[in-house]
Amino acid sequence: MLRWIGRLLALAVTLVVVVTAATGILLWASLPKHEGERRLPGLGERVLVERDALGVPTINAATRLDLARATGYVHAQERFFQMDLARRGGAGEVAALVGKAALPFDRRRAIYRFRARARDRMLDLPQAQQDLLYAYADGVNAGLADLNAQPFEYLLLRAAPEPWTAEDSLLVAASMYFVLTDERAERALRLERLEAATPPALHRYLVPETTPWDAPLLGEPGALPEPPAADAYDLRAMPPAWFEGTPAAIRHLAGLGSNSLAVSGGHTADGRALVAGDMHLDLGVPNTWFRARMRVPADDAETGLDLNGVTLPGLPFLIAGSNGRVAWAFTNSYGVWSERIRLRRDGQGNVLGPEGPVPVTDHQHRITVAGGGTHTVTVRETPWGPVLPGDDAGPAHALRWLPLVPGVLNLDIMAMERAEGIEEALAALNGAGIPPQSALIASRDGRIAWTIAGRMPRRAGPAPQRPVPSTAPRPWQGWLDDDAYPRIVDPPGGRLVAANARLVDGEALAMIGDGGYAFGARQQRLRELVNDADAPVAPADALAMQGDVRSRYLDAWAAVLRAALDDPAAASHAWAPEVRAALDGWEARAVVDDPLYRLVRLWHDATHNRVMHALTAPVRAEHPGFAMHGFPVAQAAVLDLARRQPPHLLDPRHDSWPAFLLAVMDGVITADAETGSVDWRARSWGDSNRLAMRHPLSGALPGLHRLLDMPERALSGDSDVPRVQGPGFGASQRMVITPGDEASSLFHMPGGQSGHPLSAHYRDGHRAWVEVAETPLLPGEPVARLTLRP
């Protein structure tokens, strides 16, 4: 018996060793090729791919088609699983890879029918753009086939990767609209519900067009409207039950942000303009972007290319960066790019349009699930777009959304590759097939400009903020002409700043609309830094502005807390004297080792959530799940209330505003005590602001997160400072570019170039991003060379 047990144990150990060794061999076999010579069918001439010490490739090709084919090869070798998730996410096909857990996600995406739309849109593209996507797809499939084993993620999922098609690139482009626009126009529905349940004075106050915190490019900041008077809106007269329950955590308080700035040649040392940008997104592994230098020999001005910046795996062109003559950076525009159409019907159940009944078509959309089985979703299409699943028992809505409209998904942004100056860049960006972005442009001749990049609908009137009845005139009437786009060229001050907040007023604002602009404090702070900078402004100066962590907004809240602590009500709180004394040394800087910043931040968030919970009690009485998501500008009103302290707008469960504010702080300190911290000084901001940058499969097996995730780090930054940083949200890249002098330009991004955890380039750029370090935009000296031959 003992001998048999020993033999079984030996066999078990041998099996573990064999399985571990086999797994290791397969993992090593799936590493990308960086050296040697490989065949890439379809190339016209050889392509040289040189990688520097960080794995950043310089792709040298003879033609633009060869460049696209080689870029596809490189993307597939380094990031195929990321590309696969992006196309499947756009089409609602994730369950076919990961199983039934993704079925709710796919059902939500099914109504857009993006797979079918992508096939149709391919046929609408100019032949040159189609050729580029086909060449890229051929390169992707060759790169995937050239791995000695399939990417490691498919081993974990026990699945096989499917070939890439040209239409898949359009699905990747469509997937970014989910990230950067309001895919279901939910903000419009929330605003309508707020207005239906509260008096006009309240929603004008909570959702103002301007605030004192604004820092627009066109127009000025404005005073808040007056809050509603007691005879119009009095929380003390409402049923006590309305104020019970746990306040919703308002999502925009945790992070909403990207920054960009530009200074003209009159403010730099060499007369060239400078542009800086950091696009903030959810942080994952691998990072959203893949950094590259893409080159075609400069035989003449028509054929030569030297592009530096970020690409999006799945697409064959530069998203943001420099072509040597102009450089460009994006922040999300937060305009109104989706609209709810409230469907009206006649007595026979027909949907009515402005001229009578309109057709409604049913499509059967099949969702495949890994492991077997399919699910069918019935999608109802109207002339405006798909019918949205009901939010409650209210009227049905159809959705009018940019990427669903023919002509939106295109590759026109590629004209930026050859733009010679500001005018060509503006023409390339206006109408490009990207989610509408606020774009800053700098040129090597010292000029700067701002515009909206992306297709903008021509509307009969201002962009609607609420659902539109189906019987109203058609809301979109084609596309805005380039010369009608909002633009600022060569501003007198030679400086431009954009940070997701309101940028314009008047007619331009009416065209763009308010789709949930960021609160203006961060933009105001960034403009202050840019305007106060001593000339000449160097790339290192701009990078320091991107990394700034001073919060003017939280400074204003600290003053409110001081006043509450000076009130007699503070005498009953044992912690009050210590906190009040600490506020004398308050610096309003979101740094990792500051416990007071953490305390004030958590108190602010809890106060904001509880004030909004009370103010929207009548809305929640009718719609229990209601919360003020999508209205960051309401932060101005909550601060104003905390300063004014009107009794009729206070949660009626409290006797006074100071008592309320101190009770909220009690809750924050008590919550810390319940988690084992007996002293608020024992936990600093870094304890709350720890990076959680994870691979989508890191939880698949115990211990796998150590191999796949980025290290947890306490990080400086917050949501209302230029360095926007949360545990899972932050700068997906930072760059500062002087076009024409790329050698002095700067770049870094979280994570590394490779998506393979055994690659030397899986994490090797991450530290520079954590430290906001000055690292060069241009790749360094090549340490590996790969030749792709026809």
C-alpha positions in Angstrom: 0.0 0.0 0.0 2.8 2.5 1.0 4.7 1.6 -2.2 1.6 2.2 -4.4 0.9 5.6 -2.6 4.6 6.5 -3.2 4.2 5.6 -6.9 1.0 7.6 -7.2 2.6 10.7 -5.6 5.6 10.4 -7.9 3.3 10.1 -10.9 1.4 13.2 -9.7 4.5 15.2 -9.3 5.8 14.1 -12.7 2.5 15.1 -14.3 2.6 18.5 -12.6 6.2 19.0 -13.8 5.3 17.9 -17.3 2.2 20.1 -17.5 4.2 23.1 -16.1 7.0 22.5 -18.5 4.6 22.2 -21.4 2.8 25.3 -20.4 6.1 27.2 -20.1 7.2 26.0 -23.6 3.9 27.1 -25.1 4.2 30.5 -23.4 7.7 31.0 -24.7 6.6 29.8 -28.1 4.0 32.5 -28.3 6.5 35.3 -27.9 6.6 37.7 -30.8 9.4 37.7 -33.3 11.8 40.6 -32.9 14.8 39.5 -34.9 15.7 37.6 -38.1 13.9 37.4 -41.4 10.3 36.4 -41.9 8.1 36.2 -45.0 5.1 38.4 -45.3 3.1 37.6 -48.4 1.7 40.6 -50.3 4.6 43.0 -49.6 5.9 45.0 -52.6 9.3 45.4 -51.1 11.2 44.4 -47.9 10.2 46.1 -44.6 12.6 46.6 -41.8 11.2 46.7 -38.2 13.7 48.0 -35.7 12.9 47.9 -32.0 14.6 49.9 -29.3 15.3 48.9 -25.7 11.7 49.5 -24.7 10.3 47.5 -27.6 9.1 50.5 -29.5 9.1 49.6 -33.2 10.3 51.8 -36.1 8.5 50.3 -39.2 10.4 51.3 -42.4 8.4 50.5 -45.5 8.6 51.5 -49.2 4.9 52.3 -49.7 1.9 53.1 -47.5 0.3 49.7 -48.3 3.4 47.9 -47.2 3.4 50.0 -44.1 -0.2 49.0 -43.3 0.6 45.3 -43.9 3.7 45.4 -41.7 1.8 47.3 -39.0 -0.8 44.6 -39.0 1.9 42.0 -38.6 3.5 43.8 -35.6 0.1 44.5 -33.9 -0.9 40.8 -34.2 2.4 39.5 -32.8 2.3 41.9 -29.8 -1.4 42.5 -29.1 -3.7 40.1 -30.9 -5.9 39.2 -27.9 -6.5 42.9 -27.2 -7.5 43.4 -30.8 -9.8 40.4 -30.6 -11.6 41.7 -27.6 -12.0 45.1 -29.2 -13.6 43.7 -32.4 -15.8 41.3 -30.4 -16.8 44.1 -27.9 -17.8 46.3 -30.8 -19.9 43.5 -32.4 -21.3 42.0 -29.2 -19.5 38.6 -29.8 -17.6 38.2 -26.6 -19.6 35.2 -25.4 -18.3 33.2 -28.3 -14.9 33.5 -26.8 -15.4 33.5 -23.0 -18.8 31.8 -22.5 -22.1 32.6 -21.0 -20.8 35.1 -18.5 -20.5 37.6 -21.3 -24.0 37.0 -22.6 -25.6 40.1 -20.9 -22.9 42.2 -22.4 -23.5 40.8 -25.9 -27.2 41.2 -25.5 -26.7 44.9 -24.7 -24.5 45.4 -27.7 -26.7 43.3 -30.1 -29.1 46.1 -30.8 -26.4 48.0 -32.7 -25.8 45.2 -35.2 -22.3 46.5 -35.8 -21.1 43.4 -37.6 -23.6 43.8 -40.3 -23.1 47.6 -40.4 -19.3 47.1 -40.7 -19.7 44.9 -43.7 -21.9 47.6 -45.3 -19.6 50.4 -44.4 -16.6 48.6 -46.0 -18.3 49.0 -49.3 -18.9 52.7 -48.7 -15.2 53.4 -48.2 -13.0 54.8 -51.0 -11.1 52.0 -52.8 -7.8 53.3 -51.4 -9.1 52.9 -47.8 -10.5 49.5 -48.5 -7.1 48.4 -49.9 -5.4 49.6 -46.8 -7.7 47.6 -44.5 -7.3 44.5 -46.6 -3.5 44.8 -46.5 -3.6 45.4 -42.8 -5.8 42.3 -42.3 -3.4 40.2 -44.3 -0.6 41.4 -42.2 -2.5 40.6 -39.0 -3.2 37.1 -40.1 0.4 36.6 -41.2 1.7 37.9 -37.8 -0.7 35.6 -35.9 0.3 32.6 -38.0 4.0 33.4 -37.5 3.8 32.8 -33.8 5.0 29.4 -32.8 2.0 29.0 -30.5 -1.2 30.8 -30.3 -1.3 33.8 -27.8 -1.3 32.6 -24.2 -4.8 34.0 -23.5 -6.3 31.3 -25.8 -4.6 28.6 -23.9 -6.4 29.8 -20.7 -9.7 30.0 -22.5 -9.2 26.7 -24.4 -10.2 28.5 -27.6 -8.6 29.2 -30.9 -8.2 32.7 -32.4 -10.2 33.5 -35.4 -8.7 35.2 -38.5 -8.8 38.9 -38.8 -11.0 40.5 -41.5 -10.9 44.0 -43.0 -14.3 44.8 -41.5 -12.9 44.0 -38.1 -10.9 47.2 -38.1 -14.2 49.1 -38.4 -15.5 47.2 -35.4 -12.4 48.4 -33.4 -13.2 51.9 -34.5 -16.8 51.5 -33.5 -15.7 50.1 -30.1 -14.2 53.5 -29.2 -17.6 55.2 -29.5 -18.8 53.1 -26.6 -15.9 54.5 -24.6 -16.1 58.1 -25.6 -19.8 58.9 -26.2 -23.1 58.3 -24.4 -24.1 55.1 -26.3 -27.8 55.2 -25.1 -28.3 58.9 -24.6 -29.0 58.1 -20.9 -28.1 61.6 -19.8 -31.0 63.0 -21.8 -33.3 60.6 -20.0 -32.0 61.6 -16.6 -32.3 65.3 -17.4 -35.9 64.8 -18.5 -36.8 63.0 -15.3 -35.1 65.6 -13.2 -37.1 68.4 -14.9 -40.4 66.5 -14.6 -40.1 66.1 -10.8 -38.5 69.4 -9.7 -39.1 73.1 -10.4 -37.1 74.8 -13.1 -35.1 76.8 -10.6 -33.6 73.6 -9.3 -32.5 72.0 -12.5 -31.2 75.4 -13.8 -29.1 75.5 -10.7 -27.8 71.9 -10.8 -27.2 71.9 -14.6 -26.1 75.4 -15.4 -24.7 76.4 -18.8 -21.9 78.3 -17.1 -20.2 78.2 -13.7 -17.6 80.4 -12.0 -15.1 77.5 -12.4 -15.2 77.6 -16.2 -12.2 78.4 -18.3 -13.5 78.3 -21.9 -11.6 79.1 -25.1 -14.5 81.2 -26.3 -16.6 83.1 -23.8 -16.2 83.6 -20.1 -17.1 81.9 -16.8 -20.4 82.9 -15.4 -22.2 83.2 -12.1 -24.4 80.3 -11.0 -28.1 80.8 -11.2 -29.8 81.4 -7.8 -30.9 78.3 -5.9 -34.6 77.7 -5.7 -36.3 79.7 -2.9 -38.1 78.0 -0.1 -41.6 78.7 -1.5 -40.6 76.8 -4.7 -38.6 73.8 -3.3 -38.4 72.9 0.4 -37.0 69.6 1.4 -38.4 70.0 4.9 -41.9 69.7 3.5 -41.3 66.4 1.8 -42.0 62.9 3.2 -39.2 61.7 5.5 -39.1 58.3 3.7 -37.8 59.9 0.5 -34.5 60.7 2.2 -33.7 57.2 3.5 -31.4 54.8 1.8 -27.7 54.8 0.8 -26.7 57.7 -1.5 -25.4 56.7 -4.9 -21.7 57.1 -5.5 -21.7 59.6 -8.3 -19.4 58.2 -11.0 -17.8 61.4 -12.3 -16.3 62.1 -8.8 -14.0 59.2 -9.3 -12.4 60.5 -12.5 -13.3 62.1 -15.8 -10.5 63.6 -17.7 -8.0 64.3 -20.4 -5.8 67.3 -20.9 -4.2 69.1 -23.8 -2.4 72.4 -24.2 -0.7 74.2 -27.0 1.6 77.2 -27.1 2.5 79.1 -30.2 6.1 79.7 -31.5 6.1 83.1 -29.8 6.3 81.4 -26.4 9.0 78.8 -27.3 12.7 79.0 -27.7 13.0 78.1 -31.4 9.7 79.5 -32.8 8.1 76.2 -33.3 4.8 75.6 -31.6 4.3 72.9 -28.9 1.4 70.7 -28.1 0.9 68.4 -25.1 -1.8 65.8 -24.5 -2.7 63.0 -22.1 -5.8 61.0 -23.1 -7.4 59.6 -19.9 -9.1 56.2 -20.1 -9.8 53.1 -18.0 -6.4 51.5 -17.3 -5.9 47.9 -18.2 -3.2 45.5 -19.3 -2.1 45.8 -22.0 -2.5 49.6 -22.4 -5.0 50.9 -24.9 -2.3 52.3 -27.2 0.6 50.8 -29.0 3.4 53.2 -29.6 5.2 53.3 -32.9 7.3 55.2 -35.4 6.1 54.6 -39.0 8.2 55.6 -41.9 8.1 55.7 -45.7 11.2 57.0 -47.5 10.8 60.7 -48.4 11.3 60.4 -52.2 9.0 63.4 -52.5 6.5 65.3 -50.5 3.7 63.1 -51.7 5.1 59.7 -50.6 7.4 60.4 -47.7 6.1 59.7 -44.1 7.7 59.9 -40.7 5.0 59.4 -38.0 5.5 59.3 -34.3 2.9 58.7 -31.6 0.3 56.1 -30.7 -1.6 53.6 -32.8 -4.7 51.6 -31.7 -4.2 47.9 -32.3 -6.7 46.9 -34.9 -6.2 50.0 -37.0 -3.4 50.7 -39.5 -2.8 54.4 -38.8 -1.6 56.9 -36.2 -4.2 58.2 -33.7 -2.3 61.1 -32.1 1.2 62.3 -32.5 3.3 64.1 -35.1 4.1 63.9 -38.8 7.1 66.2 -38.5 5.2 69.2 -39.7 2.1 69.2 -37.4 1.4 67.5 -34.2 -2.1 66.9 -32.7 -3.6 65.9 -29.4 -7.1 65.0 -28.3 -9.4 65.3 -25.3 -13.0 64.0 -25.4 -15.5 66.6 -26.5 -18.5 65.5 -24.4 -20.9 66.9 -27.0 -24.3 65.5 -27.8 -23.6 62.7 -30.2 -26.6 60.5 -29.4 -30.2 61.3 -29.1 -33.3 59.5 -27.7 -36.3 59.6 -30.0 -39.5 59.1 -28.1 -41.7 56.9 -30.4 -45.2 58.1 -30.9 -47.9 55.9 -32.2 -51.2 56.2 -33.9 -54.4 54.3 -32.9 -53.3 51.3 -34.9 -49.9 50.9 -33.2 -47.8 52.4 -36.0 -44.8 54.5 -35.2 -45.3 58.0 -36.4 -42.6 60.2 -38.0 -42.9 63.9 -38.9 -44.9 63.0 -42.1 -46.9 60.0 -40.9 -46.3 56.3 -40.2 -42.7 55.0 -40.7 -41.4 51.5 -41.2 -40.1 49.4 -38.3 -38.0 46.4 -39.3 -37.3 43.3 -37.1 -33.9 41.6 -37.3 -33.0 38.3 -35.6 -29.5 38.7 -34.1 -27.9 35.4 -33.1 -25.3 35.3 -30.3 -23.0 32.3 -30.2 -21.8 31.1 -26.7 -18.6 29.2 -26.2 -19.3 25.7 -25.0 -22.4 25.4 -27.1 -25.7 27.0 -27.7 -26.9 30.2 -29.3 -29.2 33.0 -28.2 -31.4 35.1 -30.5 -32.2 38.7 -29.9 -34.9 40.5 -31.8 -33.7 44.0 -32.8 -36.2 46.5 -33.9 -34.9 49.1 -36.4 -36.6 52.5 -37.1 -35.5 55.2 -39.5 -33.7 56.9 -36.6 -32.0 53.8 -35.3 -32.6 50.8 -33.1 -35.4 50.7 -30.5 -33.9 50.7 -27.0 -34.9 48.1 -24.5 -37.4 49.7 -22.0 -35.8 51.4 -19.0 -39.1 51.0 -17.2 -42.8 51.2 -18.0 -42.4 54.5 -19.9 -42.6 55.1 -23.6 -40.3 53.4 -26.1 -37.3 55.2 -27.4 -35.2 54.8 -30.6 -31.6 55.8 -30.7 -29.9 58.2 -33.1 -26.2 57.7 -32.5 -23.2 58.7 -34.6 -21.5 55.4 -35.4 -24.8 53.9 -36.6 -25.1 56.5 -39.4 -23.6 55.7 -42.8 -20.5 57.7 -43.6 -19.3 58.1 -40.0 -16.9 55.1 -39.9 -14.1 56.1 -42.2 -10.3 56.4 -42.4 -10.2 60.1 -43.3 -8.1 60.9 -40.3 -5.2 59.4 -42.3 -5.0 62.7 -44.1 -3.2 64.0 -41.0 -0.2 61.9 -42.0 0.5 64.3 -44.9 -0.9 67.6 -43.5 1.6 70.4 -44.2 0.2 73.0 -41.8 -2.7 74.2 -39.8 -5.3 74.5 -42.6 -4.6 71.0 -44.0 -4.8 69.6 -40.5 -8.1 71.3 -39.8 -9.6 69.9 -43.0 -8.3 66.4 -42.2 -9.7 66.4 -38.7 -13.2 67.9 -39.4 -15.2 64.9 -40.7 -12.7 62.2 -39.6 -14.2 58.9 -38.7 -13.5 59.1 -34.9 -15.7 59.8 -31.9 -15.8 63.7 -31.9 -12.8 65.0 -30.1 -11.6 68.4 -29.0 -8.4 68.7 -31.0 -5.4 70.9 -30.5 -2.9 71.3 -33.3 0.6 72.8 -33.4 2.8 73.4 -36.4 6.5 73.7 -36.9 6.0 77.2 -38.3 4.8 78.3 -34.8 1.0 78.3 -35.3 -1.7 76.6 -33.1 -5.4 75.9 -33.5 -8.4 74.1 -32.0 -11.4 72.4 -33.5 -13.7 69.5 -33.1 -12.3 66.4 -34.9 -14.9 63.9 -36.1 -18.2 64.0 -38.0 -20.7 66.5 -36.6 -24.3 66.3 -37.6 -26.0 69.4 -39.1 -29.1 70.0 -37.0 -32.1 72.1 -37.5 -31.6 73.8 -34.2 -29.4 73.4 -31.1 -28.3 70.0 -30.0 -31.2 68.6 -28.0 -30.5 67.9 -24.3 -33.7 65.8 -23.8 -35.5 63.1 -25.7 -37.1 64.3 -29.0 -40.5 63.1 -30.1 -40.5 61.0 -33.3 -43.0 63.5 -34.9 -40.6 66.4 -34.7 -38.6 67.3 -37.8 -35.7 65.1 -38.5 -33.1 66.0 -35.9 -30.0 65.4 -38.2 -29.9 66.8 -41.7 -26.7 65.6 -43.1 -23.2 66.6 -42.0 -21.7 69.9 -41.0 -19.5 71.4 -43.7 -15.9 71.9 -42.8 -16.1 75.7 -42.9 -19.0 75.6 -40.4 -17.1 73.7 -37.7 -16.1 75.6 -34.5 -12.5 76.6 -34.9 -9.9 78.8 -33.2 -6.8 79.6 -35.3 -3.8 81.6 -34.1 -5.4 82.9 -30.8 -4.1 86.3 -29.8 -2.6 85.1 -26.6 -0.8 82.2 -28.3 -2.1 79.6 -25.8 -4.9 77.0 -25.9 -6.0 74.7 -23.1 -8.7 71.9 -23.2 -9.6 69.5 -20.4 -13.1 68.1 -21.2 -15.0 71.1 -19.8 -17.0 73.6 -21.7 -14.8 75.3 -24.3 -17.1 77.5 -26.3 -20.4 79.5 -26.0 -23.1 80.8 -28.2 -23.7 79.3 -31.6 -20.7 76.9 -31.3 -22.0 75.5 -28.0 -25.4 75.1 -29.5 -23.9 73.0 -32.3 -21.9 70.8 -30.0 -24.3 70.6 -27.1 -23.6 69.6 -23.5 -23.2 65.8 -23.3 -21.8 65.9 -19.8 -18.9 68.3 -19.8 -16.4 67.9 -17.0 -16.5 70.3 -14.1 -14.2 73.3 -15.0 -11.9 73.3 -12.1 -9.2 71.1 -13.7 -9.3 73.1 -17.0 -9.1 76.3 -15.0 -6.1 75.1 -13.1 -4.3 74.0 -16.3 -5.0 77.3 -18.0 -3.6 79.1 -15.0 -0.4 77.0 -15.3 -0.1 77.7 -19.0 -0.8 81.4 -18.7 1.6 81.8 -15.8 4.5 79.9 -17.4 7.6 81.9 -18.1 8.7 82.0 -21.8 10.2 80.1 -23.4 8.0 77.1 -22.6 10.0 73.9 -23.0 8.7 70.3 -23.3 9.7 69.6 -19.7 7.6 72.6 -18.5 4.5 71.2 -20.3 5.1 67.7 -18.8 5.3 69.3 -15.3 1.9 71.0 -16.0 0.4 67.6 -17.0 1.7 66.2 -13.7 0.4 69.0 -11.5 -1.6 67.9 -8.4 -2.8 71.2 -6.8 -6.6 71.2 -6.3 -8.1 74.7 -6.2 -11.5 73.1 -6.0 -10.7 71.0 -2.9 -9.1 74.1 -1.4 -12.5 75.7 -1.5 -14.0 72.8 0.3 -11.3 72.9 3.0 -12.5 76.4 3.7 -16.1 75.0 4.2 -14.7 72.4 6.5 -12.8 75.0 8.6 -16.0 77.0 9.0 -17.9 73.9 10.2 -15.2 73.1 12.7 -15.4 76.6 14.0 -19.1 76.2 14.7 -20.3 75.4 18.2 -21.6 72.1 16.9 -18.0 70.8 16.5 -17.6 70.7 20.3 -19.3 67.3 20.5 -16.8 65.6 18.0 -13.6 64.3 19.6 -11.7 64.4 16.4 -12.6 68.1 15.6 -9.7 69.9 17.4 -7.1 67.7 15.7 -8.5 68.1 12.2 -9.0 71.8 12.7 -5.3 72.2 13.7 -4.2 70.1 10.8 -6.1 72.4 8.3 -3.7 75.2 9.3 -1.0 73.3 7.3 -3.3 72.4 4.4 -1.6 72.5 1.0 -4.4 71.1 -1.3 -2.0 68.8 -3.1 -3.0 65.3 -4.1 0.2 63.5 -3.0 0.5 60.0 -1.8 1.8 60.7 1.7 -0.8 63.3 2.8 -3.4 61.9 5.2 -5.3 65.3 5.4 -5.8 65.4 1.6 -7.4 61.9 1.8 -9.6 62.9 4.7 -10.9 66.1 2.9 -11.4 64.2 -0.4 -13.4 61.4 1.1 -15.5 63.9 3.1 -16.1 65.9 0.0 -17.3 62.9 -2.0 -19.6 61.7 0.8 -21.0 65.3 1.2 -21.6 65.6 -2.5 -23.4 62.3 -2.7 -25.6 63.0 0.3 -26.5 66.5 -0.9 -27.5 65.2 -4.3 -29.4 62.3 -2.7 -31.5 64.8 -0.8 -32.0 67.3 -3.6 -33.2 64.6 -6.0 -35.5 62.9 -3.5 -38.7 63.6 -5.6 -37.1 62.1 -8.7 -36.1 59.0 -6.9 -39.6 58.6 -5.5 -40.8 58.1 -9.0 -37.6 56.4 -10.4 -35.9 54.6 -7.5 -32.6 54.0 -9.3 -32.1 57.7 -10.3 -28.7 59.3 -9.7 -27.1 62.4 -11.1 -24.6 60.5 -13.3 -23.5 62.5 -16.2 -23.8 66.0 -14.6 -20.3 66.9 -13.4 -21.1 70.7 -13.4 -23.5 70.0 -10.5 -20.3 70.1 -8.3 -20.5 73.9 -8.6 -24.0 74.0 -7.1 -23.1 71.6 -4.2 -20.2 73.8 -3.2 -22.4 76.8 -3.4 -24.9 75.2 -1.1 -22.2 74.3 1.4 -21.2 77.9 1.5 -24.7 79.5 1.5 -26.2 76.8 3.8 -29.9 77.5 3.0 -32.1 75.5 5.6 -34.7 74.5 3.0 -32.2 72.7 0.8 -30.7 70.7 3.7 -31.5 67.0 4.3 -34.3 67.4 6.8 -32.9 64.7 9.1 -30.2 67.3 10.2 -30.8 70.4 12.3 -28.2 72.6 10.6 -25.6 72.6 7.8 -22.6 72.6 10.2 -24.2 69.6 12.0 -24.7 67.9 8.7 -21.2 68.5 7.5 -19.7 67.3 10.7 -22.0 64.2 10.7 -20.6 63.3 7.2 -17.1 63.6 8.6 -18.1 61.4 11.5 -19.1 58.8 8.9 -15.8 59.0 7.1 -13.8 58.6 10.3 -16.0 55.8 11.6 -15.6 53.9 8.3 -11.9 54.1 8.7 -12.1 52.7 12.3 -14.3 49.8 11.0 -11.5 48.8 8.6 -8.9 48.8 11.4 -7.5 52.4 11.3 -7.9 54.0 14.7 -6.5 57.3 13.6 -7.3 59.2 10.4 -3.6 60.2 10.3 -2.6 56.6 9.9 -3.9 56.4 6.3 -2.7 58.7 3.6 -4.0 59.6 0.1 -1.9 56.9 -1.4 -3.8 54.3 0.6 -7.0 55.2 -1.2 -5.4 56.0 -4.6 -3.6 52.7 -5.4 -3.2 51.7 -9.0 -5.2 48.6 -9.9 -4.2 48.0 -13.6 -5.3 44.5 -14.4 -5.3 42.1 -17.3 -8.9 40.9 -18.2 -7.9 37.3 -17.5 -5.8 37.9 -14.3 -8.5 36.4 -12.1 -8.8 33.2 -14.2 -6.4 31.2 -12.0 -5.1 31.7 -8.5 -1.8 33.7 -8.5 -2.1 34.6 -12.1 -2.5 38.3 -11.3 1.1 38.4 -10.2 2.2 37.5 -13.7 -0.3 39.6 -15.6 -1.2 42.7 -13.7 0.9 45.9 -13.2 2.3 46.3 -9.7 0.0 48.0 -7.2 1.4 51.5 -6.5 0.2 54.4 -4.5 -0.1 57.3 -7.0 -0.4 61.0 -6.7 -3.2 62.8 -8.5 -7.0 63.0 -8.3 -10.1 63.8 -10.4 -10.0 67.7 -10.3 -6.3 68.2 -10.8 -4.4 68.0 -14.1 -2.9 64.7 -13.1 -6.2 62.9 -13.1 -5.5 59.6 -11.4 -7.7 56.9 -9.8 -7.1 53.2 -9.1 -8.3 52.1 -12.6 -8.4 55.4 -14.5 -5.7 57.8 -15.6 -3.5 59.0 -18.4 -3.3 56.3 -21.1 -0.3 58.2 -22.5 1.4 61.5 -22.0 3.2 63.3 -24.8 4.7 66.7 -25.4 5.6 67.4 -29.0 7.4 70.2 -30.8 6.7 69.4 -34.5 9.9 69.5 -36.5 12.0 68.9 -33.3 10.7 65.4 -32.3 14.2 64.7 -30.8 13.4 67.0 -27.9 9.8 65.8 -27.5 8.6 63.6 -24.7 6.4 60.5 -24.3 5.4 57.8 -21.9 2.5 55.5 -21.2 1.4 52.9 -18.6 2.4 49.3 -19.0 4.7 48.3 -21.8 4.6 47.7 -25.5 4.0 44.0 -25.5 0.9 42.1 -24.4 2.9 39.0 -23.5 3.8 38.6 -19.8 7.1 36.9 -20.6 8.3 39.6 -22.9 10.9 42.0 -21.7 8.6 44.8 -22.9 5.6 43.9 -20.9 6.3 46.4 -18.1 9.4 48.2 -19.1 7.9 51.6 -19.9 5.7 51.6 -16.8 8.0 53.2 -14.3 8.5 56.4 -16.4 4.7 56.8 -16.5 4.3 56.3 -12.7 7.0 58.9 -12.1 5.9 61.3 -14.8 9.5 61.1 -16.1 11.0 62.9 -19.0 11.5 60.2 -21.6 12.0 60.8 -25.3 9.3 60.5 -28.0 11.6 59.1 -30.6 12.6 55.5 -30.2 16.2 54.9 -29.0 18.9 53.1 -30.8 17.7 49.8 -32.3 18.6 46.7 -30.3 16.6 44.2 -32.5 16.0 44.1 -36.2 13.3 42.1 -38.0 13.2 42.0 -41.8 9.9 41.2 -43.5 10.3 40.1 -47.0 7.7 39.5 -49.8 
